[in-house]
Amino acid sequence: MQQATILRSLGGKKMLLAVLALSGIVHLVNVTGFPDIFYDEGIYMRRAMYLLDTGSPQDSGTFYDHPYFGQIFLGAVLGSIGYPSSLNPTADPQSMEALYSVPRVLMGLLAIADTFLIYKIADVRYGRKVAIIASILFAVMPAMWLTRRILLDNILLPFLLSSILLALYSRNAEEKSSKRTALVLLSGAALGIAIFTKVPVFVFMPLVASLVYTPKSKRLLALWLAPVVLIPMIWPAYSMSLGQFDYWQEGVLWQAQRESNGLLYITEILFSTDPVLLVLGAAGAVLAAVLRDRFVLLWIVPFVLFLAVIGYMQYFYWIPILPALCVAAGILFAKVLSSRPKILAAAVAVVAAFGLASTLALVTTNVTSAQYSAMAFLATKIDDDTTFVANPVYAWVLKSAFGNKNGFSDYRDLIYSPVRTDHTVVVAEGHFMSAIDDYDKLRNAYEKSGTIATFENDPGKPQTYPYTPLNYNWEGRTIDIRASSN
């Protein structure tokens, strides 16, 4: 019996290593080529560089939108290797690609860690069968392209998953043991850090609290809650230390009141990107409801309800529940086909092979070459008498890697601040062009300037499945660099 247990354990470890290797291949291939370098990625890189340069996490004067752990995490990791100066950046596309390769590889490594955590969560809660299926799906399905971007959602995800896993472990520890107390505290700290990265993560508090709480452990629940609340409070406390609490309140309200296309729109995007995972995950969630399994429901339902009531949302807001969809799909497979192991193995293999082929076809597409070429061109135009008006994707590179002092940190700064140099260079790419109808100063800057260089990228792929995410990778398609004299 003991020998059989050891053999099963060794088999499980080999399977886990195989899944992690598969995850590494999928999440680390072509990290600089797909997806495009998105506006928000530039913002978070700019904030990390500002933290490294000044020691302050507040880079935007009096503007508050998200807590600070995103830039603290990025800054700590990048600063530990002397980034960006350690790469010796030069004005060529390959050097620009190298600058973005480091944080993109970091996101890939986080995704591999997520795969491991999903396996462990499902293993503790449902057993090895569900764990293997859920982790394979997270490793290979097309929706996971979202985890390749430098986004707060991807930074917080391993902390959220760690909080869930630690809470599950705490349930198996002795009721009043020091081990359980430590696990509960660590779970609360991990969730507190996740909220300190992005506030909406608070909607997962009922999920983790339900794992910590028992009728005999009310004290432990209070102990868990302390870091969950106190760690995110660093954000408003810091604004108070700067005498900017009113601005903090204003920023939080602004963030909550923004409007966008709504829940149905981002659901349609997820469905067009990965219909198989969405259908399997939704079916698994329904099965969980039938089985009265609160775990999956508390992971998915509060977050979806939150998305339904907030005003502003983006397609990548789905990232925190992608693991839940994978776990739910794993439950579906394991429950429905539990008595037919050969059919179960074949079904999982077919879905995994389909997902892997679709994902590799997508993520090996190059959509960034024009962006790197444009960055290299801009780096040759830096001088003391030229102001750059560009989105943060380009602006932080020019400032932090090449020492440009005259460029704005974001093209939107032109709305509030005058140009003080004789020459202006405008980077008119997709994101800039989407804003000029709303701001006269941006339109005037565009119209008074003339084209000096154009960079284009045509992926050469149909924008149908599995390439539907190309519809949301448009910022690097055409980059019109324009110049004017003031």
C-alpha positions as CSV (number, residue, x, y, z in Angstrom):
1,M,0.0,0.0,0.0
2,Q,2.8,2.4,0.9
3,Q,4.7,1.6,-2.2
4,A,1.6,2.2,-4.3
5,T,1.1,5.6,-2.6
6,I,4.8,6.5,-3.4
7,L,4.4,5.5,-7.0
8,R,1.2,7.6,-7.3
9,S,3.1,10.6,-5.8
10,L,6.0,10.2,-8.2
11,G,3.5,10.0,-11.1
12,G,1.8,13.1,-9.9
13,K,5.0,15.0,-9.7
14,K,6.0,14.0,-13.2
15,M,2.7,15.0,-14.5
16,L,2.9,18.4,-12.8
17,L,6.4,19.0,-14.2
18,A,5.2,18.1,-17.7
19,V,2.3,20.6,-17.3
20,L,4.7,23.3,-16.1
21,A,7.0,22.6,-19.0
22,L,4.1,22.9,-21.4
23,S,3.0,26.1,-19.7
24,G,6.6,27.5,-20.0
25,I,6.6,26.8,-23.8
26,V,3.2,28.5,-24.3
27,H,3.7,31.5,-22.0
28,L,7.3,32.3,-23.0
29,V,7.3,31.8,-26.7
30,N,7.5,35.1,-28.7
31,V,6.8,37.2,-25.7
32,T,8.0,40.4,-27.4
33,G,6.1,39.7,-30.7
34,F,2.7,39.0,-29.3
35,P,0.5,40.7,-28.1
36,D,1.2,44.3,-29.1
37,I,2.6,46.7,-26.5
38,F,-0.6,48.1,-25.0
39,Y,-1.0,51.7,-23.6
40,D,-1.6,50.4,-20.1
41,E,1.7,48.4,-20.2
42,G,3.5,51.7,-20.9
43,I,1.9,53.3,-17.9
44,Y,2.9,50.5,-15.5
45,M,6.5,50.5,-16.9
46,R,6.6,54.3,-16.5
47,R,5.5,54.1,-12.9
48,A,8.1,51.4,-12.1
49,M,10.9,53.5,-13.7
50,Y,9.7,56.5,-11.8
51,L,9.9,54.5,-8.5
52,L,13.4,53.4,-9.4
53,D,14.5,57.0,-10.2
54,T,12.8,58.8,-7.3
55,G,11.9,56.3,-4.7
56,S,8.3,57.5,-4.8
57,P,5.4,55.2,-5.9
58,Q,3.2,58.3,-6.8
59,D,4.3,59.3,-10.3
60,S,1.3,61.3,-11.5
61,G,1.3,64.4,-9.2
62,T,-2.2,64.4,-7.8
63,F,-3.8,61.7,-10.0
64,Y,-4.8,58.5,-8.2
65,D,-6.2,55.5,-10.0
66,H,-4.6,52.3,-8.6
67,P,-2.6,51.3,-5.5
68,Y,1.1,51.0,-5.5
69,F,2.1,47.3,-5.4
70,G,2.2,47.0,-9.2
71,Q,5.0,49.5,-9.6
72,I,6.7,48.3,-6.4
73,F,6.8,44.7,-7.6
74,L,8.0,45.7,-11.1
75,G,10.5,48.2,-9.8
76,A,11.9,45.7,-7.3
77,V,12.4,43.0,-9.8
78,L,13.7,45.2,-12.6
79,G,15.9,47.2,-10.3
80,S,17.5,44.1,-8.9
81,I,19.1,43.5,-12.3
82,G,20.1,47.1,-13.0
83,Y,17.4,47.6,-15.6
84,P,17.3,49.3,-18.0
85,S,21.0,50.5,-18.0
86,S,22.2,46.9,-17.7
87,L,20.9,46.2,-21.2
88,N,23.0,49.1,-22.7
89,P,20.1,50.3,-24.8
90,T,20.9,51.7,-28.3
91,A,18.7,53.2,-31.0
92,D,17.9,50.1,-32.9
93,P,14.7,47.9,-33.0
94,Q,16.5,44.9,-31.4
95,S,17.5,46.9,-28.4
96,M,13.9,48.2,-28.0
97,E,12.7,44.7,-28.2
98,A,15.2,43.7,-25.5
99,L,13.9,46.4,-23.2
100,Y,10.4,45.0,-23.4
101,S,11.5,41.3,-23.3
102,V,12.5,41.5,-19.6
103,P,9.1,42.6,-18.2
104,R,7.3,40.3,-20.7
105,V,9.3,37.3,-19.6
106,L,8.5,38.2,-16.0
107,M,4.8,38.0,-16.9
108,G,5.4,34.6,-18.5
109,L,7.1,33.4,-15.3
110,L,4.2,34.6,-13.3
111,A,1.8,32.6,-15.6
112,I,3.9,29.5,-15.0
113,A,3.6,30.1,-11.2
114,D,-0.2,30.6,-11.7
115,T,-0.3,27.2,-13.5
116,F,1.4,25.6,-10.5
117,L,-0.9,27.3,-8.0
118,I,-4.0,26.3,-9.9
119,Y,-2.8,22.7,-9.8
120,K,-2.3,22.8,-6.1
121,I,-5.6,24.5,-5.4
122,A,-7.5,22.0,-7.4
123,D,-5.6,19.1,-6.0
124,V,-6.3,20.1,-2.4
125,R,-9.9,20.9,-3.1
126,Y,-11.0,18.2,-5.6
127,G,-8.1,15.8,-6.1
128,R,-5.4,15.1,-8.7
129,K,-7.7,14.4,-11.6
130,V,-9.3,17.9,-11.5
131,A,-5.9,19.4,-10.8
132,I,-4.3,17.9,-13.9
133,I,-7.2,19.0,-16.1
134,A,-7.4,22.5,-14.7
135,S,-3.7,23.2,-14.9
136,I,-3.5,21.8,-18.5
137,L,-6.3,24.1,-19.6
138,F,-4.7,27.1,-18.0
139,A,-1.4,26.2,-19.7
140,V,-2.7,25.9,-23.2
141,M,-6.1,27.6,-23.9
142,P,-6.2,30.7,-26.1
143,A,-7.7,33.0,-23.5
144,M,-4.4,32.9,-21.6
145,W,-2.9,35.3,-24.2
146,L,-4.2,37.9,-21.8
147,T,-1.6,36.8,-19.2
148,R,1.3,37.9,-21.5
149,R,0.7,41.6,-21.0
150,I,2.4,43.8,-18.4
151,L,-0.8,44.4,-16.4
152,L,-1.8,44.8,-12.8
153,D,-4.2,41.9,-13.2
154,N,-1.3,39.5,-14.1
155,I,0.8,40.8,-11.2
156,L,-1.9,40.3,-8.6
157,L,-3.1,36.9,-9.9
158,P,-0.4,34.7,-8.2
159,F,-1.0,36.6,-4.9
160,L,-4.8,35.9,-5.2
161,L,-4.2,32.2,-6.0
162,S,-1.7,32.0,-3.1
163,S,-4.2,33.4,-0.7
164,I,-6.8,30.8,-1.8
165,L,-4.2,27.9,-1.5
166,L,-3.0,29.0,1.9
167,A,-6.6,29.2,3.1
168,L,-7.2,25.7,1.8
169,Y,-4.1,24.5,3.6
170,S,-5.3,26.1,6.8
171,R,-8.5,24.1,6.8
172,N,-6.4,20.9,7.0
173,A,-4.2,22.1,9.9
174,E,-5.1,21.5,13.6
175,E,-7.7,23.9,14.9
176,K,-5.6,25.9,17.4
177,S,-2.1,25.1,16.1
178,S,0.5,27.8,15.3
179,K,0.7,26.3,11.8
180,R,-2.9,27.2,11.1
181,T,-2.5,30.7,12.5
182,A,0.5,31.3,10.3
183,L,-1.3,30.0,7.2
184,V,-4.3,32.2,7.9
185,L,-2.1,35.3,8.4
186,L,-0.1,34.5,5.2
187,S,-3.4,34.0,3.3
188,G,-4.7,37.4,4.5
189,A,-1.4,39.1,3.6
190,A,-1.4,37.6,0.1
191,L,-5.0,38.8,-0.5
192,G,-4.1,42.2,1.0
193,I,-1.2,42.5,-1.4
194,A,-3.5,41.6,-4.3
195,I,-6.0,44.3,-3.3
196,F,-3.0,46.7,-2.9
197,T,-2.3,46.0,-6.5
198,K,-5.9,46.5,-7.8
199,V,-8.8,47.4,-5.5
200,P,-11.6,45.3,-7.2
201,V,-9.9,42.1,-5.9
202,F,-11.8,42.8,-2.7
203,V,-14.7,40.9,-4.3
204,F,-12.8,37.7,-3.7
205,M,-12.9,38.2,0.1
206,P,-16.0,36.1,0.6
207,L,-14.3,33.2,-1.3
208,V,-11.2,33.2,0.9
209,A,-13.1,34.0,4.1
210,S,-15.4,31.0,3.5
211,L,-12.3,28.8,3.5
212,V,-10.9,30.3,6.7
213,Y,-14.1,30.5,8.7
214,T,-15.4,27.7,10.9
215,P,-17.8,28.1,13.8
216,K,-14.8,27.4,16.1
217,S,-12.4,29.8,14.4
218,K,-14.0,33.3,14.6
219,R,-10.8,34.6,16.0
220,L,-8.8,33.3,13.0
221,L,-11.2,35.1,10.7
222,A,-10.5,38.4,12.4
223,L,-6.8,37.6,12.3
224,W,-7.1,36.9,8.5
225,L,-9.0,40.1,8.0
226,A,-6.4,42.4,9.6
227,P,-3.8,42.2,6.8
228,V,-6.5,42.1,4.1
229,V,-7.6,45.6,5.3
230,L,-4.4,47.1,6.6
231,I,-2.1,46.4,3.6
232,P,-4.3,48.3,1.1
233,M,-4.8,51.1,3.6
234,I,-1.2,52.1,2.8
235,W,-2.5,53.7,-0.4
236,P,-4.8,56.3,1.2
237,A,-2.5,56.7,4.1
238,Y,0.3,57.7,1.7
239,S,-1.9,60.2,0.0
240,M,-2.7,61.7,3.4
241,S,1.0,62.0,4.2
242,L,1.4,64.1,1.0
243,G,-1.7,66.2,1.9
244,Q,-3.5,64.8,-1.1
245,F,-6.3,62.8,0.4
246,D,-9.0,64.8,-1.4
247,Y,-7.3,64.0,-4.7
248,W,-7.2,60.3,-3.7
249,Q,-11.0,60.4,-3.1
250,E,-11.5,62.2,-6.4
251,G,-9.4,59.6,-8.3
252,V,-11.1,56.6,-6.7
253,L,-14.5,58.1,-7.6
254,W,-13.4,58.9,-11.1
255,Q,-12.1,55.3,-11.6
256,A,-15.5,53.9,-10.4
257,Q,-17.6,56.2,-12.5
258,R,-15.9,55.8,-15.9
259,E,-18.1,54.3,-18.6
260,S,-17.4,51.7,-21.3
261,N,-19.2,49.1,-23.5
262,G,-20.3,46.9,-20.6
263,L,-20.3,43.3,-19.5
264,L,-21.9,41.9,-22.6
265,Y,-19.2,43.4,-24.8
266,I,-16.3,42.0,-22.8
267,T,-18.1,38.6,-22.6
268,E,-18.4,38.6,-26.4
269,I,-14.7,39.3,-26.6
270,L,-13.9,36.4,-24.3
271,F,-16.2,34.1,-26.3
272,S,-14.7,35.0,-29.6
273,T,-11.2,34.5,-28.2
274,D,-11.8,31.1,-26.4
275,P,-15.3,29.7,-26.9
276,V,-14.3,26.3,-25.7
277,L,-13.0,27.4,-22.3
278,L,-15.9,29.8,-21.7
279,V,-18.5,27.1,-22.5
280,L,-16.8,24.4,-20.5
281,G,-16.2,26.7,-17.6
282,A,-19.7,28.0,-17.6
283,A,-21.1,24.5,-17.7
284,G,-18.8,23.5,-14.9
285,A,-20.0,26.4,-12.9
286,V,-23.7,25.3,-13.4
287,L,-22.7,21.8,-12.3
288,A,-21.1,23.3,-9.2
289,A,-24.3,25.1,-8.5
290,V,-26.3,21.8,-8.8
291,L,-23.8,20.1,-6.5
292,R,-24.0,23.1,-4.1
293,D,-20.2,23.6,-4.4
294,R,-19.7,27.1,-3.0
295,F,-16.0,27.3,-3.9
296,V,-16.4,27.8,-7.7
297,L,-19.5,29.9,-7.3
298,L,-17.9,32.3,-4.8
299,W,-14.9,32.6,-7.2
300,I,-17.0,33.5,-10.2
301,V,-20.4,35.0,-9.3
302,P,-19.3,38.0,-7.1
303,F,-16.8,39.1,-9.6
304,V,-19.3,38.9,-12.5
305,L,-21.8,40.8,-10.5
306,F,-19.2,43.4,-9.7
307,L,-18.4,43.8,-13.4
308,A,-22.1,44.1,-14.1
309,V,-22.5,47.1,-11.9
310,I,-19.3,49.1,-12.4
311,G,-19.2,51.6,-15.2
312,Y,-15.8,50.9,-16.8
313,M,-14.3,47.6,-17.9
314,Q,-11.8,46.2,-20.3
315,Y,-11.6,42.7,-21.9
316,F,-8.6,41.8,-19.7
317,Y,-10.6,42.3,-16.5
318,W,-11.5,38.6,-17.0
319,I,-8.0,37.5,-15.9
320,P,-8.7,36.8,-12.2
321,I,-11.4,34.3,-13.0
322,L,-9.7,32.5,-15.9
323,P,-8.3,30.0,-13.3
324,A,-11.8,29.5,-11.9
325,L,-13.1,28.6,-15.4
326,C,-10.3,26.1,-15.8
327,V,-11.1,24.5,-12.4
328,A,-14.8,24.5,-13.2
329,A,-14.1,22.8,-16.6
330,G,-11.9,20.3,-14.7
331,I,-14.8,19.5,-12.4
332,L,-17.1,19.0,-15.3
333,F,-14.8,16.6,-17.1
334,A,-14.1,14.6,-13.9
335,K,-17.7,14.4,-12.7
336,V,-19.4,13.6,-16.0
337,L,-16.8,11.1,-17.2
338,S,-15.7,9.7,-13.9
339,S,-16.8,6.2,-14.7
340,R,-15.2,6.2,-18.1
341,P,-11.5,7.0,-17.6
342,K,-10.4,6.2,-21.2
343,I,-13.1,8.6,-22.6
344,L,-12.1,11.2,-20.0
345,A,-8.4,11.0,-21.0
346,A,-9.3,11.2,-24.7
347,A,-11.7,14.1,-24.2
348,V,-9.1,16.1,-22.2
349,A,-6.4,15.3,-24.8
350,V,-8.6,16.5,-27.7
351,V,-9.4,19.8,-25.9
352,A,-5.8,20.3,-24.9
353,A,-4.4,19.6,-28.3
354,F,-7.0,21.9,-29.9
355,G,-6.2,24.6,-27.4
356,L,-2.5,24.2,-27.8
357,A,-2.6,24.4,-31.6
358,S,-4.9,27.4,-31.5
359,T,-2.8,29.2,-28.9
360,L,0.5,28.6,-30.6
361,A,-0.9,29.8,-33.9
362,L,-2.0,33.0,-32.2
363,V,1.0,33.8,-30.0
364,T,3.6,33.1,-32.7
365,T,2.1,36.0,-34.8
366,N,4.2,39.1,-34.8
367,V,2.3,42.3,-34.2
368,T,5.0,44.5,-32.6
369,S,7.7,45.1,-35.2
370,A,6.4,48.5,-36.2
371,Q,6.4,49.6,-32.5
372,Y,10.0,48.7,-31.9
373,S,11.1,50.3,-35.2
374,A,9.2,53.5,-34.2
375,M,10.9,53.5,-30.8
376,A,14.3,53.2,-32.4
377,F,13.6,56.0,-34.8
378,L,12.4,58.3,-32.0
379,A,15.5,57.6,-30.0
380,T,17.6,59.1,-32.9
381,K,15.5,62.4,-32.7
382,I,16.2,63.2,-29.1
383,D,17.7,66.6,-28.5
384,D,17.4,69.5,-26.1
385,D,15.0,71.5,-28.3
386,T,12.4,68.8,-29.1
387,T,9.3,67.7,-27.1
388,F,7.9,64.3,-27.7
389,V,4.1,63.8,-27.6
390,A,3.7,60.1,-27.3
391,N,1.8,57.4,-25.5
392,P,3.5,55.8,-22.5
393,V,4.6,52.8,-24.5
394,Y,7.2,55.1,-26.2
395,A,7.5,57.9,-23.6
396,W,9.0,55.8,-20.8
397,V,11.6,54.3,-23.1
398,L,12.7,57.7,-24.3
399,K,12.9,59.1,-20.8
400,S,14.3,56.2,-18.7
401,A,16.4,54.4,-21.2
402,F,17.7,57.3,-23.3
403,G,17.5,60.3,-20.9
404,N,15.1,62.5,-22.8
405,K,14.0,65.3,-20.5
406,N,11.6,67.2,-22.8
407,G,9.0,64.6,-23.7
408,F,5.7,64.3,-21.9
409,S,5.1,61.1,-19.9
410,D,1.8,60.7,-21.8
411,Y,0.4,62.4,-24.8
412,R,-2.5,63.5,-22.6
413,D,-0.1,65.8,-20.7
414,L,-0.3,68.1,-23.7
415,I,-3.9,68.9,-22.7
416,Y,-2.7,70.5,-19.4
417,S,0.9,71.7,-20.1
418,P,2.4,73.8,-22.9
419,V,5.2,72.8,-25.2
420,R,8.3,74.8,-24.2
421,T,10.7,73.8,-27.0
422,D,11.0,75.0,-30.6
423,H,10.2,71.6,-32.1
424,T,7.6,68.9,-31.4
425,V,7.4,65.3,-32.5
426,V,4.0,63.6,-32.3
427,V,3.6,59.8,-32.3
428,A,0.2,59.3,-33.9
429,E,-0.5,55.6,-33.4
430,G,-3.8,54.0,-32.7
431,H,-4.3,55.0,-29.1
432,F,-3.4,58.6,-29.8
433,M,-5.7,58.7,-32.8
434,S,-8.6,57.3,-30.7
435,A,-8.3,60.4,-28.4
436,I,-7.9,63.3,-30.8
437,D,-11.7,63.8,-31.3
438,D,-12.1,64.4,-27.6
439,Y,-9.3,66.9,-27.1
440,D,-8.7,70.0,-29.3
441,K,-5.1,70.4,-28.2
442,L,-4.3,66.9,-29.4
443,R,-6.0,67.4,-32.7
444,N,-4.3,70.8,-33.2
445,A,-0.9,69.1,-32.5
446,Y,-1.7,66.5,-35.1
447,E,-3.0,68.8,-37.8
448,K,-0.1,71.4,-37.5
449,S,2.5,68.6,-37.9
450,G,3.7,66.7,-40.9
451,T,4.7,63.1,-41.4
452,I,8.5,62.4,-41.1
453,A,8.2,58.6,-40.9
454,T,5.6,55.8,-41.0
455,F,5.9,52.3,-39.6
456,E,3.4,49.6,-40.3
457,N,2.8,46.0,-39.3
458,D,0.5,43.7,-41.1
459,P,0.2,40.3,-39.3
460,G,-1.0,38.7,-42.5
461,K,-3.6,36.6,-40.7
462,P,-7.4,36.5,-41.0
463,Q,-9.1,38.0,-38.0
464,T,-11.1,34.9,-37.4
465,Y,-10.6,32.1,-34.8
466,P,-8.0,31.5,-33.6
467,Y,-6.8,34.9,-34.6
468,T,-9.7,36.9,-33.3
469,P,-7.5,38.6,-30.6
470,L,-5.8,40.4,-33.5
471,N,-9.0,42.6,-33.4
472,Y,-7.8,43.9,-30.0
473,N,-4.1,44.2,-31.0
474,W,-4.3,47.3,-33.2
475,E,-2.0,49.8,-31.5
476,G,1.0,48.7,-33.4
477,R,-0.5,48.5,-36.9
478,T,0.2,52.0,-38.2
479,I,2.5,54.5,-36.4
480,D,2.7,57.9,-38.0
481,I,5.5,60.0,-36.6
482,R,5.0,63.7,-37.2
483,A,7.0,66.8,-36.6
484,S,6.4,70.6,-36.3
485,S,8.1,73.8,-35.4
486,N,6.5,76.0,-32.8
